[in-house]
Amino acid sequence: MNLENVKFNTDTKLVLNIGDPMGKTNAPRAYNKLFGELDMNAIMLPVEVKKGELPQFMEACKMLHIRYISPTMPHKKDIIPLLDDVDESSRIFQSVNAVRIDEDGTSHGVGMDGKGALNAILSSGVQLVGKEALMLGSGSISGVIGLELSKHGIRKLTILNRTVEKAQEIADILNTHTSMETKALASTPENLDQAAGTAQLFLQVTPLGMAGYGRTHEYLGFVDHLPKDCVVFDVIINPADTPVISAAKARGLKTVPGLKMLAGQMEVIFRFMFGVELTQEDKNACIQELCQFLGVTID
């Protein structure tokens, strides 16, 4: 973890990145790079919090006056009942990844994954109005990403998941709250192949292929059915070249890796947590830091 230019004193703002497992997290490296660039007296530290331990963790944070928390899997949903205030879309889709605790002890949570994903996609020059999207996975971030897709003009979204009932829950909520046509299917090879044929944007939002997760995709043949102008996005940060991104690159498709999503959501998280506005140069520095650490290059 790069701690160059990061201060350590009694006034240092502690930002705890919590999840399980945490051995492969890259968020602290990105955040601490920006804290140094911006001369902020703050540091992000990774903390492994087991599922079920959140109530004790939140009490400890309040006792120790820790005001900033960045939850990741598996806590994005479980932390919501422990917060005093959660924005409507994050509560609807049960996904929070930024928490601020005010000086009076009031806790506020928001989900920035959707905004981060769309910032990454749009910054790559992708036009979304009137297009059709295909999403693989229906975890806690799928709904907030779907909501942002609808706001930016996606006409139709198909969600595929191994458990189709979970995908249908997300589809029903999106159909209720947006004008976007959303349907759910089981993620069988046949359904993946058929849905891929008309997708202009493909989004991989499962943890499959993530470093340390231990599982990967059983079937990637659908990538061969994606149109030549399809853009492929993956939420996974490490590795940068996920199985899906690698397969898409091999086909010559435009790709948007999870590193760009991390930078994209940091813009809104810094505003929410610290009242700080990031520039494009700040976000580029974050991406460059992670690329150097991971030994990769991205477009």
Rosetta blueprint (number, residue, H / E / L):
1 M L
2 N L
3 L L
4 E L
5 N L
6 V L
7 K L
8 F L
9 N L
10 T L
11 D L
12 T L
13 K E
14 L E
15 V E
16 L E
17 N E
18 I E
19 G E
20 D L
21 P L
22 M L
23 G L
24 K L
25 T L
26 N L
27 A H
28 P H
29 R H
30 A H
31 Y H
32 N H
33 K H
34 L H
35 F H
36 G H
37 E H
38 L L
39 D L
40 M L
41 N L
42 A E
43 I E
44 M E
45 L E
46 P E
47 V E
48 E E
49 V L
50 K L
51 K L
52 G L
53 E L
54 L H
55 P H
56 Q H
57 F H
58 M H
59 E H
60 A H
61 C H
62 K H
63 M H
64 L L
65 H L
66 I L
67 R L
68 Y E
69 I E
70 S E
71 P E
72 T L
73 M L
74 P L
75 H L
76 K L
77 K L
78 D L
79 I L
80 I H
81 P H
82 L H
83 L L
84 D L
85 D E
86 V E
87 D L
88 E H
89 S H
90 S H
91 R H
92 I H
93 F H
94 Q L
95 S L
96 V L
97 N L
98 A E
99 V E
100 R E
101 I E
102 D L
103 E L
104 D L
105 G L
106 T L
107 S E
108 H E
109 G E
110 V E
111 G L
112 M L
113 D H
114 G H
115 K H
116 G H
117 A H
118 L H
119 N H
120 A H
121 I H
122 L H
123 S H
124 S L
125 G L
126 V L
127 Q L
128 L L
129 V L
130 G L
131 K L
132 E E
133 A E
134 L E
135 M E
136 L E
137 G L
138 S L
139 G L
140 S L
141 I L
142 S H
143 G H
144 V H
145 I H
146 G H
147 L H
148 E H
149 L H
150 S H
151 K H
152 H L
153 G L
154 I L
155 R L
156 K E
157 L E
158 T E
159 I E
160 L E
161 N E
162 R L
163 T L
164 V H
165 E H
166 K H
167 A H
168 Q H
169 E H
170 I H
171 A H
172 D H
173 I H
174 L H
175 N H
176 T H
177 H H
178 T L
179 S L
180 M L
181 E E
182 T E
183 K E
184 A E
185 L E
186 A E
187 S L
188 T L
189 P H
190 E H
191 N H
192 L H
193 D H
194 Q H
195 A H
196 A H
197 G L
198 T L
199 A L
200 Q L
201 L E
202 F E
203 L E
204 Q E
205 V L
206 T L
207 P L
208 L L
209 G L
210 M L
211 A L
212 G L
213 Y L
214 G L
215 R L
216 T L
217 H L
218 E L
219 Y L
220 L L
221 G H
222 F H
223 V H
224 D H
225 H H
226 L L
227 P L
228 K L
229 D L
230 C L
231 V E
232 V E
233 F E
234 D E
235 V L
236 I L
237 I L
238 N L
239 P L
240 A L
241 D L
242 T L
243 P H
244 V H
245 I H
246 S H
247 A H
248 A H
249 K H
250 A H
251 R L
252 G L
253 L L
254 K E
255 T E
256 V E
257 P L
258 G H
259 L H
260 K H
261 M H
262 L H
263 A H
264 G H
265 Q H
266 M H
267 E H
268 V H
269 I H
270 F H
271 R H
272 F H
273 M H
274 F H
275 G L
276 V L
277 E L
278 L L
279 T L
280 Q H
281 E H
282 D H
283 K H
284 N H
285 A H
286 C H
287 I H
288 Q H
289 E H
290 L H
291 C H
292 Q H
293 F H
294 L H
295 G L
296 V L
297 T L
298 I L
299 D L
